[in-house]
Amino acid sequence: MKKQYAKAGVDVDLGNKVKSTIPRLVKSTHRSEVLGKIGGFGGLFQAQFKDYKEPILVSSIDGVGTKLKVAEMLNKHDTIGEDLINHCVNDIAVLGAEPLFFLDYIGTSQLEPTRFKQILTGLVRGCRKAGCALIGGETAQMPGLYHGKDYDLVGTIVGVVEKKKMINGSTILPGDILIGLPSSGLHTNGYSLARRLLFEEWGLKLSTRIPGAKGTLGELLIATHINYQPLLKKVGSQVKIKGLAHITGGGLLDNLPRILPAQVNAEVELGSWSMSPLFRYLVDRAKLPVEEQYQTFNMGIGMVIIVAARDAQKVMKLTRGYAIGQTVKGHGIVKMVDRTA
């Protein structure tokens, strides 16, 4: 039966052999709350919230998107897992949550041992840095659904936050300040458009160096998504954070409204932060309208912190972030403002 299955494109024996490398790596991410062993039907995590009076579990699921295509072009898969962890950590960090555990999904046409180990190494590295236990996952060989060297990488994270300390944007008022934290590049969004422009329309190579950039185009595109959680935790210990927005798919235009009260707008000032050569090259050469720029890419801002005006300078000093705008009376939308015009 296994031989027939192998003829159909699924090598069970190879899958088992590759998965045998998992336990040792994954165990290095485990916290004291992790029970059981890797390979069971479910991951076990003992909920011990000794320092919480009203613990709220926070969960999120996301993927790396077509940045995987860049990893394939570079034949470099050891950072993609860390991208996924950091993206998911940021998604729950905006609520003030501490990451607890993570589960991954890898779907592929055919399991390739070297690539699988690289992906897993990135996942483990990201979990270690985030203090997040990798307690389970799924690796699926599905020829016919995935083709050639295609694969997908998705993950689910669970964290915890004290109910009274949860950050939900409800205290945001007109006159608060938006502090933008720099991104490392595209992070994990906008790659479908970027790849089409850079490689299909303009015919550039991974080795191309665009004006003013440090590193090749391949190096710029594969740069790891930043985990902001440790920095946000430091800021939150010193000032009151009113709201946080992880700038992912939808950019500043679609992500900031997710935390704005119904009676408050956010005004983002164009030119108020230093934009990397990669973003400038993309939007200038493609002649992208402002709205499309800030809805497709993060444009150099990976996280936005909203604080009272009196705390803005302190937060900028702690984070080396930029004051990119302010809140005003409105109805829960974002406006891009060009004060130099």
ZAMARGU-4260 file (C-alpha; in steps of 0.2 Angstrom, whole numbers, plus 5000, padded with zeros to 4 digits):
<rodrens>
0) 5000/5000/5000 | 5014/5012/5004 | 5022/5009/4987 | 5006/5014/4978 | 5004/5029/4989
5) 5022/5034/4985 | 5017/5032/4966 | 5003/5045/4970 | 5017/5057/4976 | 5016/5054/4995
10) 5031/5046/5003 | 5025/5041/5020 | 5042/5033/5025 | 5051/5049/5020 | 5039/5059/5030
15) 5042/5049/5045 | 5060/5050/5043 | 5060/5069/5041 | 5048/5071/5056 | 5060/5061/5067
20) 5071/5076/5068 | 5057/5087/5075 | 5057/5082/5094 | 5074/5088/5099 | 5073/5105/5090
25) 5055/5108/5096 | 5059/5103/5114 | 5071/5117/5115 | 5057/5130/5114 | 5047/5122/5128
30) 5042/5131/5144 | 5038/5123/5160 | 5019/5122/5156 | 5021/5111/5141 | 5016/5093/5144
35) 5017/5077/5134 | 5027/5074/5119 | 5028/5080/5101 | 5019/5068/5089 | 5003/5066/5099
40) 4986/5070/5093 | 4986/5087/5102 | 4998/5098/5110 | 4996/5100/5129 | 4999/5116/5139
45) 4995/5117/5157 | 4987/5134/5161 | 4996/5141/5176 | 4992/5159/5177 | 4998/5162/5195
50) 5002/5181/5191 | 4985/5184/5183 | 4969/5188/5192 | 4958/5188/5177 | 4968/5180/5163
55) 4961/5182/5145 | 4967/5170/5131 | 4971/5178/5115 | 4974/5169/5099 | 4978/5173/5081
60) 4982/5163/5065 | 4992/5169/5050 | 5003/5165/5036 | 5019/5171/5027 | 5010/5174/5010
65) 5020/5175/4994 | 5036/5180/5003 | 5038/5161/5001 | 5041/5164/4983 | 5056/5175/4987
70) 5063/5161/4999 | 5061/5149/4984 | 5070/5161/4972 | 5084/5163/4984 | 5084/5144/4990
75) 5084/5151/5008 | 5071/5145/5019 | 5079/5147/5037 | 5071/5164/5040 | 5053/5161/5034
80) 5048/5152/5050 | 5054/5166/5061 | 5044/5178/5050 | 5029/5168/5054 | 5032/5168/5073
85) 5036/5186/5074 | 5020/5191/5063 | 5009/5181/5075 | 5017/5187/5091 | 5014/5205/5085
90) 4996/5201/5081 | 4993/5197/5099 | 5005/5209/5107 | 4994/5224/5101 | 4982/5218/5114
95) 4995/5217/5127 | 4997/5198/5127 | 5012/5187/5131 | 5014/5173/5119 | 5012/5156/5127
100) 5012/5143/5113 | 5012/5140/5094 | 5006/5127/5081 | 5012/5127/5063 | 5005/5120/5047
105) 5017/5116/5032 | 5008/5110/5016 | 5019/5105/5001 | 5018/5095/4985 | 5032/5083/4991
110) 5042/5084/5007 | 5060/5090/5004 | 5071/5086/5020 | 5084/5100/5018 | 5070/5113/5016
115) 5059/5106/5029 | 5074/5107/5042 | 5077/5125/5037 | 5059/5130/5039 | 5058/5121/5056
120) 5075/5129/5062 | 5067/5146/5058 | 5051/5142/5068 | 5061/5136/5083 | 5073/5151/5083
125) 5058/5163/5082 | 5049/5154/5097 | 5065/5154/5107 | 5067/5173/5105 | 5048/5176/5109
130) 5048/5164/5124 | 5034/5154/5115 | 5033/5135/5115 | 5031/5126/5099 | 5019/5112/5105
135) 5013/5104/5088 | 5009/5106/5070 | 5004/5098/5054 | 5015/5093/5039 | 5005/5088/5024
140) 5011/5081/5007 | 4997/5085/4994 | 5003/5083/4976 | 4990/5089/4965 | 4985/5103/4977
145) 5003/5110/4978 | 5014/5110/4963 | 5033/5108/4960 | 5042/5116/4974 | 5027/5126/4981
150) 5023/5125/4999 | 5013/5135/5012 | 5017/5140/5030 | 5004/5145/5042 | 5003/5146/5061
155) 4992/5148/5076 | 4997/5157/5092 | 4989/5158/5109 | 4994/5171/5122 | 4987/5178/5138
160) 4984/5195/5145 | 4977/5202/5161 | 4959/5208/5158 | 4962/5225/5166 | 4978/5227/5156
165) 4971/5223/5139 | 4975/5236/5126 | 4959/5239/5115 | 4960/5257/5110 | 4945/5262/5120
170) 4954/5276/5129 | 4961/5285/5113 | 4956/5303/5112 | 4958/5317/5100 | 4976/5325/5103
175) 4985/5308/5106 | 5001/5305/5096 | 5005/5291/5084 | 5022/5284/5086 | 5028/5273/5072
180) 5041/5260/5074 | 5052/5256/5059 | 5050/5240/5049 | 5064/5230/5042 | 5056/5230/5025
185) 5041/5223/5018 | 5039/5211/5033 | 5026/5198/5026 | 5015/5209/5016 | 5014/5216/4998
190) 5025/5203/4990 | 5013/5199/4976 | 5014/5217/4969 | 5032/5219/4973 | 5037/5203/4964
195) 5027/5207/4949 | 5034/5224/4948 | 5052/5220/4952 | 5054/5204/4943 | 5041/5202/4930
200) 5038/5220/4924 | 5055/5228/4927 | 5066/5212/4924 | 5077/5215/4940 | 5087/5201/4948
205) 5090/5196/4966 | 5108/5202/4964 | 5102/5219/4959 | 5106/5234/4970 | 5094/5248/4969
210) 5100/5266/4972 | 5104/5270/4990 | 5100/5253/4997 | 5112/5243/5008 | 5112/5225/5001
215) 5105/5216/4986 | 5087/5216/4981 | 5086/5198/4987 | 5093/5203/5004 | 5081/5217/5006
220) 5066/5206/5002 | 5070/5192/5013 | 5074/5203/5028 | 5065/5196/5044 | 5049/5202/5050
225) 5053/5211/5067 | 5046/5205/5083 | 5040/5221/5093 | 5033/5212/5108 | 5049/5215/5120
230) 5050/5233/5115 | 5031/5236/5118 | 5032/5227/5135 | 5046/5239/5140 | 5036/5254/5134
235) 5021/5248/5143 | 5030/5247/5159 | 5034/5265/5159 | 5019/5274/5150 | 5001/5270/5147
240) 4999/5263/5129 | 4982/5268/5123 | 4982/5258/5107 | 4993/5247/5096 | 4992/5243/5077
245) 5002/5230/5069 | 5004/5236/5051 | 5002/5221/5040 | 4990/5218/5025 | 4981/5233/5022
250) 4995/5245/5028 | 4992/5260/5038 | 4975/5264/5030 | 4967/5248/5035 | 4975/5243/5051
255) 4974/5259/5061 | 4955/5260/5060 | 4955/5243/5069 | 4959/5251/5085 | 4951/5268/5083
260) 4936/5273/5093 | 4921/5278/5082 | 4923/5296/5086 | 4941/5298/5083 | 4951/5299/5066
265) 4970/5296/5064 | 4980/5309/5054 | 4996/5302/5047 | 5008/5315/5041 | 5017/5310/5025
270) 5036/5313/5026 | 5036/5312/5045 | 5048/5296/5045 | 5063/5290/5035 | 5057/5279/5021
275) 5069/5265/5015 | 5076/5266/4997 | 5066/5250/4993 | 5049/5258/4997 | 5054/5274/4988
280) 5060/5264/4973 | 5044/5254/4972 | 5032/5268/4973 | 5041/5281/4963 | 5045/5269/4948
285) 5027/5261/4948 | 5019/5279/4951 | 5008/5271/4964 | 4994/5283/4970 | 4996/5288/4989
290) 4981/5277/4994 | 4988/5262/4986 | 5005/5264/4993 | 4999/5265/5011 | 4986/5251/5008
295) 4998/5239/5000 | 5014/5241/5009 | 5019/5246/5027 | 5030/5260/5019 | 5043/5258/5033
300) 5032/5257/5048 | 5029/5240/5056 | 5020/5245/5072 | 5010/5261/5078 | 5009/5265/5096
305) 4996/5278/5102 | 5000/5288/5118 | 4995/5304/5126 | 5004/5319/5120 | 5014/5321/5136
310) 5021/5303/5134 | 5026/5305/5116 | 5044/5311/5118 | 5048/5297/5131 | 5041/5284/5120
315) 5051/5290/5105 | 5067/5290/5116 | 5063/5272/5121 | 5059/5265/5104 | 5069/5277/5092
320) 5052/5278/5083 | 5044/5293/5074 | 5030/5304/5078 | 5020/5301/5062 | 5004/5310/5066
325) 4990/5312/5079 | 4972/5309/5082 | 4958/5321/5079 | 4939/5321/5081 | 4931/5311/5067
330) 4922/5294/5064 | 4936/5281/5065 | 4945/5283/5049 | 4963/5286/5043 | 4968/5301/5033
335) 4985/5304/5025 | 4990/5322/5027 | 5003/5331/5017 | 5008/5347/5027 | 5022/5351/5014
340) 5010/5354/5000
</rodrens>
